[in-house]
Amino acid sequence: MEKKSKFVEIKTKPTTTNVKDYLNSIKDEQKRKDSFVLLELMKKASGEEPKIWGTSLIGFGNKRYKSPTTGREVDWFLIGFAPRKANLSLYLSINIEERKIALKKLGKHKTDGGCIYINKLEEIDIKILNGMIEASLKRK
């Protein structure tokens, strides 16, 4: 039985912060360069303009997600990433279990929940990542 929908407003929302200014403020040169590559890759795949969500998430598009277990609904981006101190966090709406084969081919990464964590783009296969981004955008 499906739970009744209940919209929940979350703290992390799109802001008017300039994305390129934010990325240019990243001190680590490699992380800054990789972030600009991800920015263009996701922008091209989604056809959406990037927005800063909260203080550090770069999101593309907008979707209302509904939890099948709680019925809770939240507004969130379709795909995105965050340049963190430790790594680049990729937010793709994919089922990690369904993407095991692609993940094995991706290169050096870690996963947790629905996130993929990479240190540098040079350690992964960009074509595989692009395929995962496109697959994520096709999911409903």
Secondary structure as UniProt FT lines:
FT   STRAND          6..7
FT   HELIX           19..24
FT   HELIX           29..46
FT   STRAND          50..53
FT   TURN            54..56
FT   STRAND          57..60
FT   STRAND          63..66
FT   TURN            68..70
FT   STRAND          72..76
FT   STRAND          79..83
FT   STRAND          88..92
FT   HELIX           96..99
FT   HELIX           100..106
FT   STRAND          110..112
FT   TURN            113..114
FT   STRAND          115..118
FT   HELIX           121..123
FT   HELIX           126..138
//
